[in-house]
Amino acid sequence: MAIKLELEKKVKQTCLHDKHVSANATMVEFGGFDMPLLYQSGIAQEHHAVREHVGVFDVSHMGEITVKGKDAERYVQHIFTNDVAGAPVGKIYYGMMCYENGGTVDDLLVYKMGENDFFLVINAANIDKDWAWMQEKAAGFDIDLQNRSDYYGQIAVQGPEAEHIVETVLGLPCAELSFYTCKVFEVAGSNPLPPIISRTGYTGEDGFEIYASHDYIRECWDKLIAAGVQACGLGCRDTLRFEVGLPLYGDELSADITPIMAGLGLFVKLDKAEFIGKEALARQKAEGPAKKLVGIELFDKAIPRHGYTVLNMEGEPIGEVTTGYHTLSSDKSVCMALIDAQYAKLDTEVQIQIRKKVFPGKVVKKQFYNKNYKK
């Protein structure tokens, strides 16, 4: 009992935790946090609300790291696969941090907040690991590196009506923001963390993410819910990101899965002077990875799940499923899977072992629904 209680104490709560409990959300542990999986409305309704209208997510479990100082840009360039050299203030970049062997430490967003001032957003499950790694790699750089994860709350307002809702309900003028840009707002009262709003998200729809103090995030949440915006949990966050082929660390990226294997070479700038893992990734790109991440569509209604074995047509194992669903938007049984590269060509026939049966399918593009970003 003592051990169980000790484990329970380690599960963190976001600044919106009480609001999820009051709404009778189904709560689950994710990334060390007690998070809403779904609300009483159910995953399907939440999913369709985001695709057709608008929804709001609590993403306060994400980690925030600030990098400031004379060598801030040089440090970010050193640990990040994308290229932020000379980036304009307000620009956001997606990319990875990699180990020397090319394996992925984490995927993240890098915000250029000012001259020698960067804001890094990392995955909740990786905060402690990332922070230790980033501190280790900071040796020799004149920077002020701070873990601000406990101070920020974050919400994501996603869907085709997101711009209208953010402007009218929250009073934050955001129409001027283009995709992957951000700005800081000064709001009334003594706010220790002026809100940062960015035109980003993890759903494949237009939308915004807002980072601010816990109190301000709670106020925003209440206003949105009062205005009838659908509260959304981790369940539909996963179905939404999966449909548009966005990776989840631990599934489509890991210490054993490089960005090249995952098909994310666009965000690996090998023409940069240097970054951690560059040599290994350049070699893998030149030689071709042994395994590749692909989409697979089954010819049956069976649902492929994470960890299920992918077989060739002779019944030999060639990889495994990373994420799979019967999609809510297209009514198909599909998955992403990491398989031997020789079978990765589109339309290659494969099979998936689902419990005691084998179901045939074919390799398809790993985007099962078209993104609807506002460029």
Secondary structure by P-SEA (a helix, b strand, c coil): caaaaaaaaacccccaaaaaaaacccccccccccccccccccaaaaaaaaaccbbbbccccbbbbbbbccaaaaaaaaacccccccccccbbbbbbbbcccccccccbbbbbccccbbbbbbbcccaaaaaaaaaaaccccccccccccccbbbbbbcccaaaaaaaacccccccccccccccccccccccccccccccccccccccccccccaaaaaaaaaaaaaaccccccaaaaaaaaaaaccccccccccccccccccccccccccccccccaaaaaaaaaaacccbbbbbbbbcccccccccbbbbcccccccbbbcccccccccccbbbbbbccccccccccccccccccbbbbbbbcccccccccccc
